[in-house]
C-alpha cells in the first residue's frame, strides 16, 4: 500500500537536502501518516484508516462521513 492519506490524498513531496556548501541532493518529504481507528456513527463500528495528522485534526470538526463523501470513499470497504 502506498504512503498516502486515505481521506485527503496527501503524499510525499520532492525536495532538496542542502548542505553547508549549498550542494543539493534530492530527497522526499513524507506526509506524517498514522494508522488510526475512527468511530463511524453511520455504520456503528470502528474503521481503520491510514490518515495524515492534518486529516485527523479536520476529522474532529467536519466528521468522518463528510470527509469520506468529499474524497469519494465508500466506508463499507474499511
C-alpha positions in Angstrom: 0.0 0.0 0.0 1.3 3.5 -0.9 2.2 6.1 1.6 -0.8 8.2 1.0 -3.5 9.7 3.3 -6.8 7.8 2.5 -9.0 10.9 3.1 -7.0 13.8 1.9 -4.7 12.1 -0.6 -1.6 13.7 0.8 1.6 12.0 -0.3 5.4 12.6 -0.4 6.8 15.8 -1.8 10.1 16.1 -3.8 12.6 18.3 -2.2 16.4 19.0 -1.8 18.8 18.4 1.0 21.1 21.4 1.0 24.4 21.0 2.6 26.6 23.8 4.2 28.4 24.2 0.9 25.0 24.5 -0.8 25.3 21.3 -2.7 21.8 19.9 -3.4 20.8 16.2 -3.2 17.2 15.0 -3.9 15.1 13.6 -1.1 11.4 13.1 -0.2 9.4 14.9 2.4 6.9 12.2 3.6 3.5 13.1 5.0 3.0 12.4 8.7 0.8 9.3 8.4 -0.7 7.5 11.3 -2.7 4.2 11.4 -5.9 5.3 13.2 -9.1 3.7 14.3 -12.0 6.1 13.9 -15.6 5.6 15.1 -18.1 5.7 12.3 -21.5 6.6 13.6 -23.4 5.7 10.4 -22.0 2.1 10.4 -22.0 1.9 14.2 -18.4 0.4 14.2 -14.7 1.2 14.2 -12.9 1.9 10.9 -9.2 1.5 10.5 -7.6 4.1 8.2 -4.1 5.5 7.3 -4.5 9.2 7.9 -2.3 12.3 7.9 -2.2 14.3 11.2 -3.8 17.2 9.3 -6.7 14.9 8.3 -7.1 13.8 12.0 -7.5 17.4 13.1 -10.1 18.2 10.4 -12.0 15.0 11.3 -12.8 16.5 14.7 -14.5 19.5 13.1 -16.1 18.0 9.8 -16.7 14.4 10.8 -15.9 11.2 9.1 -18.9 10.9 6.8 -18.5 14.4 5.4 -14.8 13.9 4.7 -15.3 10.5 3.1 -18.0 11.9 0.9 -15.6 14.7 -0.3 -12.9 12.1 -1.0 -15.4 9.8 -2.8 -14.7 6.9 -0.4 -17.1 4.1 0.5 -16.6 3.4 4.2 -18.1 -0.1 3.9 -14.8 -1.3 2.4 -12.8 -0.4 5.5 
